[in-house]
Amino acid sequence: MSGTVLVTGGSGYIAGFTIRQLVAEGWTVRTTIRSLAKEQHVRDILSVDNSKLSFFAADLMDDAGWAEAMAGCTHVAHLASPLPSASPKNEDDLIGPARDGALRALRFAKEAGVQRVVMTSSMAAIGYGVDRGEYTFDESRWTDLSHPDVYPYVKSKTISERAARDWMDANGGDMEYCSINPSMVLGPVLSSDFSTSLEAVKKLMDGSFPGSPDLGFCVVDVRDVADLHVRALTAPDMDGERFFAAGKFFKMHDIAMLLKERLGDEARKVPSRKLPDWVMRLVSIWDPVARQVKSELGKVRHADASHAREVLGWQTRNEEETIIDTARSLIDNGIV
Ligand code: NAP
C-alpha cells in the first residue's frame, strides 16, 4: 500500500527513519519542520529520492502551515513533540506543545479528509507514576499522573495521548487514530544532531559518568520503531489501537558491561562501578538531568509488546546489537 503521508517533525530521529522507510516503500512523503531554513540540512541527512519528499513549515503551537501540509494526504504520522534532556522551569512549556500540537494535527487532518493518524506517544504514557519496584506493563495501563514522581515529559506524553483519544471520541468521525508507545529508542544516528534518548549511551561512552546510576529502561531500535509506524499506517482496522514499541529491560550497569565487553578499548571510558543512589541525589542538587531522573532510581519496568507482534507481525532486532550499533554509530560520527 502507498499514498501520500504527512510525517510531522521531519528533523526528528524517529521521523527520519520513518520517512526513509516510507519513501523506500513507494509513499509520497510530506514532512513538517519548524523553519524551511532547515530543509536542505534534513534532506542531506535523509538522502532519499528528493522527488518523493516535500517540506512544509509548521510549528506545534501555531495554525500556520498545517492546512497546506495536510492537503491531499491520506495518512498522517504525528511524531513532532518536544523531547528535552532536562525539565523546563515551567512544565507547561512542554505540555503545551505536546498536547496542543497533537490536537492541532488531528483537527487539520480531519479537515483535510485524512483517513488515519498514527501518533507517537510513549512508554511514558503507560508505565510511569509508580513506586520503586519491579513491574510488567502492557497497553491497558495508563501512567498515574497523581503520583509525585511524574516529571514534565511524562506528563506531556500522557496528557497529549489522553487528549488525542478524547478528541477522537468527540470529533473523529470516520478518521482512524492509533498510537505507538516506544520505550527508550536507541540505534544508529543519522547525524551529529541526535535525539535525547541516546544521551545515556553517549554519557557512558564519553566518560561523563563516574559510575552507572541505578536507572534502567526498555531498549528498542529506532529502525524497528519506524517499521512499527509504517505497519500501523497500513494495516486494516487500526482505530483506537495502542501499540507498545519496546524491548528488553536493561540497567545502565548492564549496558556499561556490554559496551566494555564488546567494544574493548573503544569503551575505555565506560565506568565499571555502580553509582550509589546518594551520589545521584547529591548531583541532582545542581544537575537538571539528574534532578529529572532521580525519582526513577531502582525502578524496573518490563514491557509486554506482544500485541504489536500478534496484530502487526512486528519483529525486532536483538537489543544487545542495538546498543552496540548505537555506540559504534556515536564513534563513527565523531560524537564520542
Ligand atoms: P527528536 O529527535 O527530538 O524529535 C522531536 C521532533 O519534534 C523534532 O523534529 C522537533 O523539531 C519537533 N518539535 C519539537 N517541538 C516542536 C514544536 N514546537 N513545533 C514543531 N516541531 C517541534 O525526538 P524523537 O526521539 O525522534 O521523538 C519523536 C517522537 O517520539 C516524540 O513524540 C517523542 O516524544 C516520541 N518518543 C521518543 C522516544 C525516544 O526514546 N526517542 C521514546 C518514546 C517516545 P526541531 O528539530 O525543530 O526541534
Boltz pocket constraint, residues with backbone or C-beta under 6 A from the ligand:
constraints:
  - pocket:
      binder: B
      contacts: [[A, 8], [A, 9], [A, 10], [A, 11], [A, 12], [A, 13], [A, 14], [A, 15], [A, 32], [A, 33], [A, 34], [A, 58], [A, 59], [A, 60], [A, 61], [A, 78], [A, 79], [A, 80], [A, 81], [A, 82], [A, 83], [A, 97], [A, 120], [A, 121], [A, 122], [A, 123], [A, 124], [A, 157], [A, 181], [A, 182], [A, 183], [A, 184], [A, 185], [A, 186], [A, 194], [A, 195], [A, 196], [A, 197]]
      max_distance: 6.0
